[in-house]
């Protein structure tokens, strides 16, 4: 019986150490861009699961992302859990989002809306680049292991803080397959 207790205690220690190490990794320090940095283009590469921020053709930073739960293909309709593809604009900042800050993407475009109307369905909307759901920020980088949004582009809370600061309204965002 003593041998079983020792094995259980050792297993609990290892599990605790791994959990602590995972929490530290998920919330590792983030080194922000300079305060005067401004992006003039965002490019989301869905297949690579990354969002690139550019200024005058120079890459400022690449952010790993999570996408809609069904990430293959372009968004067609409300509820399809896909992230759109195409050229849009960041047309608003939402400090009161249910996700830690959000940048609104101008989806649906006129073409997206016309295609949906012709097909007889709602194109959906409210596509954002956002942080983690309020109250769950401790998940940190671990959120990247799964595509969990309903069509948005998700980054960590420190990353959306930076994007919120460096991306002015009117910034183009190109979302590629």
MIKOLMI-942657 format. One record per residue: chain; residue in three letters; x, y negated, z negated of N, C-alpha, C in turn. Coordinates in steps of 0.1 Angstrom, whole numbers. Layout:
A, ALA, X, Y, Z, X, Y, Z, X, Y, Z
...
This chain:
A, UNK, 8, 12, 0, 0, 0, 0, 9, -13, 0
A, UNK, 20, -12, -7, 29, -24, -8, 34, -27, 6
A, UNK, 37, -16, 14, 43, -18, 28, 32, -25, 36
A, UNK, 20, -22, 35, 9, -28, 43, 8, -43, 39
A, UNK, 8, -46, 26, 8, -60, 21, 19, -68, 27
A, UNK, 31, -63, 27, 43, -70, 32, 41, -72, 47
A, UNK, 36, -63, 54, 34, -64, 69, 23, -75, 71
A, UNK, 13, -75, 64, 2, -85, 65, 7, -99, 62
A, UNK, 15, -100, 51, 21, -113, 47, 30, -118, 58
A, UNK, 38, -109, 64, 47, -113, 74, 40, -117, 87
A, UNK, 29, -110, 90, 21, -113, 102, 14, -127, 100
A, UNK, 9, -130, 88, 3, -143, 85, 13, -154, 86
A, UNK, 26, -152, 81, 36, -162, 83, 39, -165, 97
A, UNK, 40, -155, 105, 43, -156, 119, 32, -164, 126
A, UNK, 19, -160, 123, 8, -166, 129, 7, -181, 125
A, UNK, 10, -184, 112, 10, -198, 108, 21, -206, 115
A, UNK, 33, -200, 116, 44, -207, 123, 40, -210, 137
A, UNK, 34, -200, 144, 30, -202, 158, 19, -213, 159
A, UNK, 10, -213, 150, -1, -223, 151, 5, -237, 148
A, UNK, 14, -238, 139, 20, -251, 137, 29, -256, 149
A, UNK, 36, -247, 154, 44, -250, 166, 35, -254, 178
A, UNK, 24, -247, 179, 15, -250, 190, 9, -264, 188
A, UNK, 5, -268, 176, 0, -281, 173, 10, -292, 175
A, UNK, 22, -289, 172, 33, -299, 174, 35, -301, 189
A, UNK, 35, -290, 197, 37, -291, 211, 25, -298, 217
A, UNK, 13, -295, 213, 1, -301, 219, 0, -316, 217
A, UNK, 7, -321, 207, 6, -335, 203, 20, -341, 202
A, UNK, 29, -337, 211, 42, -342, 211, 42, -357, 215
A, UNK, 52, -364, 210, 53, -379, 213, 52, -382, 227
A, UNK, 46, -393, 231, 44, -397, 244, 51, -410, 246
A, UNK, 60, -411, 255, 68, -424, 257, 61, -432, 268
A, UNK, 54, -443, 264, 46, -451, 273, 55, -459, 283
A, UNK, 49, -462, 294, 55, -471, 304, 57, -485, 298
A, UNK, 65, -493, 304, 67, -507, 299, 54, -514, 299
A, UNK, 52, -524, 290, 40, -531, 288, 35, -538, 301
A, UNK, 45, -542, 309, 41, -550, 321, 38, -541, 334
A, UNK, 39, -528, 332, 37, -519, 343, 22, -520, 348
A, UNK, 20, -520, 361, 7, -520, 367, 7, -511, 379
A, UNK, -3, -502, 380, -5, -493, 391, -13, -500, 402
A, UNK, -10, -497, 414, -18, -502, 425, -24, -491, 434
A, UNK, -21, -478, 430, -26, -466, 436, -26, -454, 427
A, UNK, -37, -447, 426, -37, -434, 420, -39, -423, 430
A, UNK, -32, -412, 429, -34, -401, 437, -36, -388, 429
A, UNK, -48, -382, 430, -51, -370, 422, -48, -358, 432
A, UNK, -40, -349, 428, -37, -337, 436, -43, -326, 429
A, UNK, -55, -322, 433, -63, -312, 426, -55, -298, 425
A, UNK, -50, -294, 436, -43, -281, 437, -31, -281, 427
A, UNK, -24, -292, 426, -13, -293, 417, -16, -297, 403
A, UNK, -29, -300, 400, -34, -304, 387, -26, -316, 382
A, UNK, -25, -326, 390, -18, -338, 385, -23, -351, 391
A, UNK, -22, -362, 384, -26, -375, 388, -13, -383, 388
A, UNK, -11, -389, 400, 1, -398, 402, -3, -412, 402
A, UNK, 5, -420, 394, 3, -435, 394, 15, -441, 401
A, UNK, 11, -450, 411, 21, -457, 419, 20, -472, 417
A, UNK, 32, -478, 419, 33, -493, 420, 42, -496, 432
A, UNK, 36, -503, 442, 44, -507, 453, 51, -495, 460
A, UNK, 45, -484, 461, 51, -472, 467, 60, -464, 458
A, UNK, 62, -469, 446, 71, -462, 436, 63, -455, 426
A, UNK, 67, -442, 424, 60, -434, 414, 63, -439, 400
A, UNK, 52, -443, 393, 54, -447, 379, 54, -435, 369
A, UNK, 44, -426, 371, 43, -414, 363, 34, -404, 369
A, UNK, 37, -391, 366, 28, -380, 370, 21, -375, 357
A, UNK, 8, -374, 357, 1, -369, 345, -6, -355, 349
A, UNK, -3, -345, 341, -10, -332, 343, -24, -334, 339
A, UNK, -34, -328, 346, -48, -330, 344, -56, -317, 344
A, UNK, -68, -318, 338, -78, -308, 339, -89, -314, 348
A, UNK, -96, -305, 356, -106, -309, 365, -119, -303, 362
A, UNK, -129, -304, 371, -142, -298, 370, -140, -283, 369
A, UNK, -150, -277, 363, -149, -262, 360, -149, -254, 373
A, UNK, -153, -259, 384, -153, -252, 397, -145, -261, 407
A, UNK, -131, -261, 405, -123, -272, 412, -121, -270, 427
A, UNK, -124, -258, 432, -121, -256, 446, -132, -263, 455
A, UNK, -128, -271, 464, -137, -278, 473, -141, -291, 467
A, UNK, -147, -299, 476, -152, -313, 473, -165, -312, 466
A, UNK, -168, -322, 457, -181, -323, 451, -191, -326, 462
A, UNK, -202, -319, 461, -213, -320, 470, -226, -325, 464
A, UNK, -228, -321, 451, -241, -324, 445, -240, -324, 430
A, UNK, -250, -331, 424, -250, -331, 409, -250, -317, 403
A, UNK, -242, -314, 393, -242, -302, 387, -233, -291, 393
A, UNK, -226, -294, 404, -218, -283, 410, -204, -282, 403
A, UNK, -201, -290, 393, -189, -289, 385, -176, -291, 393
A, UNK, -177, -298, 404, -166, -300, 412, -161, -314, 411
A, UNK, -148, -316, 413, -142, -330, 413, -143, -334, 428
A, UNK, -147, -346, 431, -148, -351, 444, -134, -351, 451
A, UNK, -135, -352, 464, -123, -354, 473, -125, -366, 482
A, UNK, -115, -374, 484, -117, -386, 493, -110, -398, 487
A, UNK, -113, -409, 493, -108, -422, 489, -119, -430, 481
A, UNK, -116, -434, 469, -125, -441, 461, -117, -453, 454
A, UNK, -124, -460, 445, -118, -471, 438, -121, -469, 423
A, UNK, -112, -473, 415, -115, -475, 400, -123, -487, 399
A, UNK, -136, -486, 396, -144, -498, 396, -150, -502, 382
A, UNK, -144, -496, 371, -148, -500, 358, -140, -493, 347
A, UNK, -139, -500, 336, -132, -495, 324, -143, -493, 313
A, UNK, -144, -481, 307, -154, -479, 297, -147, -476, 284
A, UNK, -146, -486, 275, -140, -484, 262, -149, -476, 252
A, UNK, -162, -475, 255, -171, -468, 246, -176, -455, 251
A, UNK, -168, -448, 260, -171, -435, 265, -172, -425, 254
A, UNK, -179, -414, 257, -179, -403, 247, -166, -395, 248
A, UNK, -158, -398, 258, -145, -393, 259, -135, -405, 256
A, UNK, -124, -402, 251, -115, -413, 246, -111, -422, 258
A, UNK, -119, -432, 260, -117, -442, 271, -119, -435, 284
A, UNK, -124, -443, 294, -126, -438, 307, -125, -448, 318
A, UNK, -120, -444, 329, -119, -453, 341, -130, -447, 351
A, UNK, -139, -455, 355, -150, -450, 364, -145, -450, 379
A, UNK, -148, -439, 385, -144, -437, 400, -157, -440, 408
A, UNK, -155, -447, 419, -166, -452, 427, -174, -441, 435
A, UNK, -173, -428, 431, -181, -418, 437, -195, -419, 433
A, UNK, -205, -417, 442, -204, -413, 456, -201, -425, 465
A, UNK, -194, -422, 475, -192, -432, 486, -205, -432, 494
A, UNK, -205, -442, 504, -217, -442, 513, -218, -429, 520
A, UNK, -207, -424, 525, -207, -411, 532, -211, -400, 524
A, UNK, -206, -399, 511, -211, -389, 502, -226, -389, 499
A, UNK, -231, -401, 497, -245, -403, 495, -253, -399, 507
A, UNK, -249, -403, 519, -256, -400, 531, -256, -385, 533
A, UNK, -245, -378, 531, -244, -363, 533, -254, -357, 523
A, UNK, -254, -361, 511, -263, -355, 501, -278, -358, 504
A, UNK, -281, -370, 509, -294, -374, 513, -299, -365, 524
A, UNK, -290, -363, 534, -294, -355, 546, -296, -340, 541
A, UNK, -289, -336, 531, -291, -322, 526, -302, -321, 516
A, UNK, -308, -332, 512, -319, -332, 503, -316, -330, 489
A, UNK, -304, -334, 485, -300, -333, 471, -293, -345, 465
A, UNK, -292, -346, 452, -286, -357, 445, -270, -355, 446
A, UNK, -263, -365, 450, -248, -363, 451, -241, -363, 437
A, UNK, -248, -367, 427, -242, -368, 414, -235, -381, 412
A, UNK, -228, -383, 402, -221, -396, 399, -214, -395, 386
A, UNK, -211, -407, 380, -204, -408, 367, -191, -400, 367
A, UNK, -184, -400, 378, -171, -394, 378, -161, -404, 372
A, UNK, -153, -398, 363, -143, -407, 356, -130, -400, 355
A, UNK, -120, -408, 352, -107, -404, 347, -108, -407, 332
A, UNK, -107, -397, 324, -109, -399, 310, -101, -390, 301
A, UNK, -101, -394, 288, -94, -386, 278, -102, -374, 273
A, UNK, -98, -369, 261, -105, -358, 256, -118, -363, 248
A, UNK, -127, -354, 247, -140, -357, 240, -137, -363, 227
A, UNK, -144, -374, 223, -142, -380, 210, -143, -370, 199
A, UNK, -133, -371, 190, -132, -361, 179, -124, -349, 181
A, UNK, -120, -347, 194, -112, -335, 197, -99, -338, 202
A, UNK, -94, -351, 200, -81, -355, 205, -70, -347, 200
A, UNK, -71, -340, 189, -61, -332, 183, -57, -320, 193
A, UNK, -66, -317, 202, -63, -306, 212, -51, -310, 220
A, UNK, -49, -323, 223, -38, -328, 230, -35, -321, 243
A, UNK, -23, -318, 246, -19, -312, 259, -25, -298, 261
A, UNK, -30, -292, 251, -36, -278, 252, -48, -279, 261
A, UNK, -55, -290, 262, -67, -292, 271, -64, -288, 285
A, UNK, -51, -289, 289, -47, -286, 303, -48, -271, 307
A, UNK, -49, -263, 298, -49, -248, 301, -62, -244, 308
A, UNK, -72, -252, 308, -85, -248, 314, -91, -260, 321
A, UNK, -97, -258, 332, -105, -269, 339, -119, -269, 332
A, UNK, -121, -280, 324, -133, -280, 315, -143, -291, 318
A, UNK, -140, -300, 327, -149, -311, 329, -160, -307, 338
A, UNK, -170, -316, 340, -181, -313, 349, -179, -320, 362
A, UNK, -166, -324, 365, -163, -330, 378, -153, -342, 376
A, UNK, -150, -345, 364, -141, -356, 361, -126, -351, 362
A, UNK, -117, -361, 359, -103, -358, 359, -99, -362, 344
A, UNK, -94, -352, 337, -91, -354, 323, -76, -354, 320
A, UNK, -72, -363, 311, -58, -364, 306, -59, -364, 291
A, UNK, -47, -365, 284, -47, -366, 270, -51, -380, 266
A, UNK, -54, -382, 253, -58, -395, 248, -47, -405, 250
A, UNK, -34, -402, 246, -24, -412, 248, -22, -415, 263
A, UNK, -24, -406, 272, -23, -408, 286, -34, -417, 291
A, UNK, -46, -415, 287, -57, -424, 291, -55, -438, 285
A, UNK, -49, -439, 273, -46, -452, 268, -37, -460, 278
A, UNK, -27, -453, 283, -18, -459, 292, -24, -462, 305
A, UNK, -32, -453, 311, -39, -455, 323, -49, -467, 322
A, UNK, -55, -467, 311, -65, -478, 308, -58, -491, 309
A, UNK, -46, -492, 304, -38, -504, 304, -32, -508, 318
A, UNK, -27, -498, 325, -20, -501, 337, -28, -501, 350
A, UNK, -40, -496, 349, -48, -495, 362, -60, -505, 361
A, UNK, -58, -516, 369, -69, -526, 370, -81, -521, 378
A, UNK, -92, -527, 375, -104, -525, 384, -100, -528, 398
A, UNK, -105, -521, 408, -102, -523, 422, -90, -514, 427
A, UNK, -84, -507, 418, -73, -498, 422, -78, -486, 430
A, UNK, -72, -484, 442, -77, -472, 450, -73, -459, 443
A, UNK, -81, -449, 444, -78, -436, 439, -81, -426, 451
A, UNK, -71, -419, 454, -72, -409, 465, -72, -395, 458
A, UNK, -83, -387, 460, -84, -374, 454, -83, -364, 465
A, UNK, -72, -356, 464, -68, -347, 475, -71, -332, 470
A, UNK, -73, -323, 479, -76, -309, 476, -64, -303, 468
